[in-house]
Amino acid sequence: FSEMSAFRTIRIRDTASDCQIIFSGATAQQFGSSLSIELTENPAPLFVNSPLEFLDSASMAVRTSGALIVASTGGIRCLNGDTTLNSGRGFQTLSSHGSGITVSGGYIQSEGTGSIAVDGIAGALQSDYLNGVVVSGGGRIIGSTIGSVHITGKGADAAADPSHGVLVTGANSQIVTLGGSAIILGLGGSACSSMHHVGVQLDGGGRVSVTGAGTLTVEGAGGNSSAGFNRGVMISGDLSAMSSVNGDISIRANGGGSDAGAHNSGFLIDAGGGLMCTGRGNISVIGSGSAATGEFHRGVLLTGQNSRITAQSGSIRIEGYG
């Protein structure tokens, strides 16, 4: 690609099924041109196994009906260009899709004025852990001091258990901005016979944080299954947290579920998870439990030692509807 730097944009499209793109190599690949990839013909997963660096205002855009995986040896870094990654949205969701977009130990980063948009829909495989967007294994999505971060995910409509919209899981896995604002939207998958379809979930030490005056907006809705535990937004575990400094945090969470399924709460913090503003930021939480006929549909629920919602000097507003 370095020999094509004279072009403003490099475009790659598939015209037949099973096309696969793999970026590999131990050293960083630098792009002076923007890169646009569009894969619509039932492609194999796109792997980013090496660091990709986009210089000046060069951007990266991917639209694929297959999965996109940023591995532990890989990463995407834009200086002033935008990063736009789209898996499934606008295309037919295919049976071979799996989780939509996975950042597993790698990174997606904006260093200058560029924004990051990650939008993933899980496929319909008959297996577990089909999530819209996953950040795991110490993976990172890092926004700059100016650019925004926008994450949207939808879990699989299949017999998968669990199937979250957006999942940040494991120690050092994080979505963070260094001053810009972040928006996270998640919808859990819908399958009649399975459970744990959460809109937005942090567990095992996964974190979402904005620094400076950046604001954080999170909206999550549990999936529509009858087996229960379809929460809107969930923060679970000692080191798992959502936080800001001087910017406000706004959370809207709706429990899903249907029929007699139980424990479809709107917003849940358990096992020592936290929601914090460490500076002047305010916190607003609005949670609604499911309207299904089952039990224990809380609007807002904190349970377990050290689970907390704290603000240093800002206000805290909580509304819960069971």
ABEGO torsion letter per residue (X at the ends): XAAAAABABBBBBBABBGBBBBBBEABBBBBABBBBBBBABGBBBBBBABBBBBBEABBBBBBBABBBBBBAABBBBBAABBBBBBBGBGBBBBAAAEBABBBBGBBBBBABABBBBBBBBBBABBBBGBBABBBBGGBBBBBBAABBBBBBBBBBBBBBOBBBABBBBEBGBBBBBAGBBBBBBBBBBBBAABBGBBABBBBGGBBBBBBEABBBBBBBBBBBBAAEGBBABBBBEAABBBBBBABBBBBBBBBBEBEABBGBBABBBBGGBBBBBABABBBBBBBBBBABABBGBBABBBBEBGBBBBBAABBBBBBBBX
